[in-house]
Amino acid sequence: MLSFSEIQTIGVVGAGQMGNGIAHVAAASGYQVVLTDVSEAALARARDTITKNLARQVKKETLTQAEADATVGRITFTADLAALGQAQLVVEAATENPDLKLRIFRDLCKVVHPDAILASNTSSISITMLASATDRPERFMGMHFMNPVPVMKLVELIRGLATTDETYAVVQAVAEKLGKTTVLGRDMPGFIVNRVLMPYINEAVQALYEGIGSVSDIDTGMKLGTNVPMGPLTLADFIGLDTCLAIMEVLHQGLDYSQQ
């Protein structure tokens, strides 16, 4: 079993909003990073996004230009999945689609080191189910980052049925090195954050549908009435309505008590 000190290179699968954010914070924390995606265009956008976000930090004087350049220099952008063979920890950050994630993990097991730890950034899908597609369920767990990754401090950790204490300890230590605070959620649909958040957003949508309030009134009411920084409808747009729908479908299917 790899120790925390042996984690030198972190692989990230998926160069979208979450993937490039994870790559950014990992590289900024001193890790070598291999960021992969099937799309060269997505990789180019990821490089551009990371560079722009770092430039914003330089402008705010929270980072020097030399540190920003070094951060980008620690990231390898590649469409070659085999490049992840050098990583000790690989985080999957693909679209919230179970079939896609299962396929990615099956492919990863063919190229990553036998001792490497695999993690998924899934926001709702069963970790135990995803781990079942791999050859290392004991070295597999959920590592759910919040969006935008460079700004949000939380990482929700989820253990599968087979996840060992050693795997959990290593992943938790890595998250803390990235400057994140961790919480441990049970492997149930939606885990902690989305189990609470998605019904809240869904009720806001239902309230809008029923004409209880306008978009502005609902968002302002929740912001000023409950002291949240962003209204639920604005937050839904920020997350992405497609992602919200995917998570709520997982909740609907996984929490169908009529079938129990």
matplotlib code that plots the C-alpha trace (Angstrom):
import matplotlib.pyplot as plt

x = [0.0, 1.3, 2.0, 1.1, 4.8, 4.9, 2.2, 4.2, 2.1, -1.6, -3.5, -6.8, -9.2, -11.4, -10.3, -13.6, -14.5, -13.9, -10.9, -8.9, -9.7, -8.4, -5.3, -4.8, -4.9, -2.8, -0.1, -0.2, 0.3, 3.5, 2.4, 3.3, 0.0, -1.1, -4.3, -5.9, -8.9, -10.1, -10.5, -7.4, -9.6, -10.7, -7.1, -6.3, -9.3, -8.1, -4.6, -6.1, -8.5, -5.7, -3.4, -6.1, -7.0, -3.4, -3.0, -5.9, -4.1, -1.0, -3.0, -4.4, -0.8, -1.7, 0.8, 4.0, 4.4, 7.2, 4.9, 2.2, 4.6, 5.9, 2.3, 1.5, 4.9, 4.0, 1.0, 1.2, -1.7, -2.2, -4.9, -2.8, -4.4, -1.3, 0.5, -1.3, 0.9, 3.3, 0.6, 0.2, -3.3, -5.8, -8.9, -11.7, -13.6, -15.7, -19.4, -21.8, -22.7, -22.4, -21.7, -19.0, -17.3, -17.3, -15.7, -13.0, -12.1, -11.9, -9.5, -7.5, -6.9, -5.0, -2.5, -2.1, 0.4, -1.0, -0.5, -2.0, -5.1, -8.2, -10.7, -13.9, -15.1, -18.7, -21.2, -23.8, -23.0, -22.3, -18.6, -19.0, -20.6, -17.8, -15.1, -16.6, -15.4, -11.8, -9.1, -8.6, -11.8, -9.8, -7.8, -10.8, -12.9, -14.9, -13.1, -15.9, -14.5, -16.7, -17.0, -15.0, -12.2, -9.5, -11.9, -14.1, -12.5, -14.5, -13.7, -16.3, -14.7, -16.7, -15.6, -16.8, -17.6, -14.0, -12.1, -9.3, -8.4, -5.0, -6.5, -8.8, -5.9, -3.8, -6.5, -7.5, -3.9, -3.6, -6.9, -5.5, -2.2, -4.4, -5.6, -9.0, -11.2, -12.7, -15.9, -16.7, -20.0, -21.7, -21.9, -25.6, -27.2, -26.0, -23.7, -24.0, -23.8, -26.1, -28.5, -29.3, -28.7, -30.6, -34.0, -33.5, -32.8, -35.7, -38.1, -37.0, -37.8, -41.2, -41.9, -41.1, -43.3, -46.2, -45.8, -45.0, -42.3, -40.2, -36.6, -35.4, -37.8, -36.9, -33.2, -33.3, -35.6, -33.3, -30.1, -31.4, -33.7, -31.2, -27.9, -26.7, -24.3, -26.2, -29.9, -30.9, -31.9, -28.7, -26.8, -28.6, -27.5, -23.9, -23.8, -25.4, -29.0, -27.8, -25.7, -28.5, -30.9, -28.3, -27.8, -31.6, -32.1, -29.6, -31.4, -34.8, -33.6, -31.5, -34.0, -37.2, -38.4, -41.5, -39.2, -37.8]
y = [0.0, 3.4, 5.9, 9.6, 10.5, 8.3, 10.3, 12.5, 12.5, 12.9, 11.9, 13.6, 12.1, 14.8, 18.3, 20.0, 22.5, 20.1, 18.3, 21.4, 22.8, 19.7, 19.8, 23.4, 22.9, 19.8, 21.5, 24.6, 22.3, 21.0, 17.7, 16.7, 16.4, 14.4, 15.8, 13.6, 14.0, 12.4, 15.9, 17.9, 21.0, 20.4, 20.1, 23.4, 25.1, 23.6, 25.0, 28.4, 28.3, 27.4, 30.0, 32.7, 31.7, 31.8, 35.2, 36.5, 35.3, 37.1, 40.3, 40.0, 39.4, 36.1, 34.4, 35.5, 35.1, 32.6, 30.5, 30.7, 29.6, 26.8, 25.6, 25.3, 23.7, 20.9, 19.9, 17.5, 17.9, 14.7, 12.7, 9.5, 7.6, 5.5, 8.6, 8.0, 5.0, 7.4, 8.6, 7.2, 8.7, 9.1, 11.1, 10.6, 13.9, 12.9, 13.7, 12.4, 9.3, 5.9, 4.0, 6.4, 6.3, 2.5, 2.4, 4.9, 2.8, -0.4, 1.3, 2.9, -0.5, -1.5, 1.4, 2.5, 1.0, -1.9, 0.0, 3.2, 4.6, 5.4, 8.0, 9.4, 13.0, 11.8, 13.9, 11.2, 7.8, 4.7, 4.4, 0.7, 0.2, 2.1, 0.3, -3.0, -2.2, -2.1, -4.6, -2.7, -1.9, -1.7, 1.2, 3.1, 5.9, 9.0, 12.4, 14.9, 18.4, 21.4, 23.9, 26.1, 23.8, 26.5, 28.5, 26.1, 24.6, 21.3, 17.8, 15.2, 11.8, 8.6, 5.1, 2.1, -1.1, -2.4, 0.8, 0.2, 2.5, 3.0, 4.2, 6.6, 8.0, 8.6, 10.3, 12.5, 13.6, 14.5, 16.5, 18.4, 19.1, 20.6, 23.1, 21.4, 20.6, 17.1, 15.5, 11.8, 10.8, 7.4, 5.7, 6.5, 8.4, 12.0, 11.5, 14.5, 17.6, 16.7, 14.6, 17.9, 20.4, 18.8, 18.6, 22.2, 23.3, 21.1, 22.8, 26.2, 25.1, 23.8, 27.1, 28.9, 26.5, 27.1, 30.9, 31.2, 33.7, 35.0, 33.9, 37.1, 36.9, 33.2, 33.8, 37.0, 35.5, 32.6, 34.7, 37.3, 34.9, 32.1, 33.9, 31.8, 33.5, 32.4, 31.8, 28.2, 29.0, 30.9, 28.0, 25.5, 27.4, 27.6, 23.8, 23.2, 22.0, 18.8, 17.9, 18.8, 16.5, 13.6, 13.9, 14.0, 11.0, 9.1, 10.2, 9.2, 5.8, 5.1, 6.4, 4.7, 3.4, 1.9, -0.8, -1.8]
z = [0.0, -1.0, 1.8, 1.7, 1.1, -2.0, -3.7, -6.1, -9.2, -9.4, -12.6, -13.5, -16.1, -17.7, -18.6, -18.0, -15.3, -12.4, -13.9, -14.8, -11.3, -9.6, -11.8, -10.9, -7.1, -7.2, -9.3, -7.1, -4.1, -5.5, -7.1, -10.6, -12.6, -15.6, -17.0, -19.7, -21.9, -25.2, -26.7, -27.6, -27.7, -24.1, -23.1, -24.8, -23.0, -19.7, -20.1, -21.0, -18.0, -15.6, -17.0, -16.7, -13.1, -12.1, -13.8, -11.7, -8.5, -9.6, -10.2, -6.7, -5.4, -3.8, -6.1, -7.8, -11.6, -11.0, -8.8, -11.5, -14.2, -12.0, -11.4, -15.1, -15.7, -13.3, -15.5, -18.4, -20.8, -22.8, -24.7, -24.0, -21.1, -20.8, -19.4, -16.2, -15.6, -13.7, -11.3, -7.7, -7.4, -10.3, -9.9, -12.5, -13.2, -16.2, -16.8, -14.2, -16.3, -14.6, -17.8, -18.9, -15.5, -15.4, -18.8, -17.8, -14.7, -16.6, -19.0, -16.2, -14.6, -17.8, -17.6, -14.0, -11.6, -9.6, -6.3, -7.5, -5.8, -7.9, -6.9, -8.4, -8.3, -8.7, -6.8, -6.3, -7.9, -5.8, -5.0, -4.3, -7.7, -9.5, -7.5, -8.7, -12.2, -11.0, -9.9, -6.7, -4.8, -1.6, -3.1, -4.5, -3.0, -3.7, -3.7, -4.4, -5.0, -5.0, -7.9, -8.5, -7.2, -6.7, -4.5, -2.6, 0.5, 0.8, -0.4, 0.4, 0.9, 0.5, 1.3, -0.7, 1.1, 0.4, 0.9, 3.5, 6.3, 4.7, 1.5, 3.3, 5.3, 2.2, 0.3, 3.2, 3.7, 0.0, 0.2, 3.2, 1.4, -1.3, 1.3, 1.6, 4.6, 4.4, 5.5, 5.4, 3.8, 3.7, 0.3, -0.2, -3.2, -3.2, -0.2, 2.2, 0.1, -2.8, -0.6, 1.1, -1.7, -4.6, -2.9, -1.9, -5.5, -6.7, -4.3, -5.6, -9.1, -8.0, -6.2, -9.4, -11.4, -9.0, -9.2, -5.5, -6.5, -9.3, -9.9, -8.3, -5.4, -4.6, -4.8, -2.8, -0.3, 0.3, 0.3, 2.8, 4.7, 5.3, 4.8, 1.9, -0.5, -3.6, -4.3, -5.2, -8.8, -9.5, -7.9, -10.2, -13.2, -11.8, -11.3, -14.6, -15.1, -16.8, -13.8, -11.4, -13.4, -13.4, -9.6, -9.0, -11.2, -9.0, -5.9, -7.4, -8.4, -5.3, -2.7, -4.2, -0.9, -2.6, -4.0, -0.6]

ax = plt.figure().add_subplot(projection="3d")
ax.plot(x, y, z, "-o")
ax.set_aspect("equal")
plt.show()
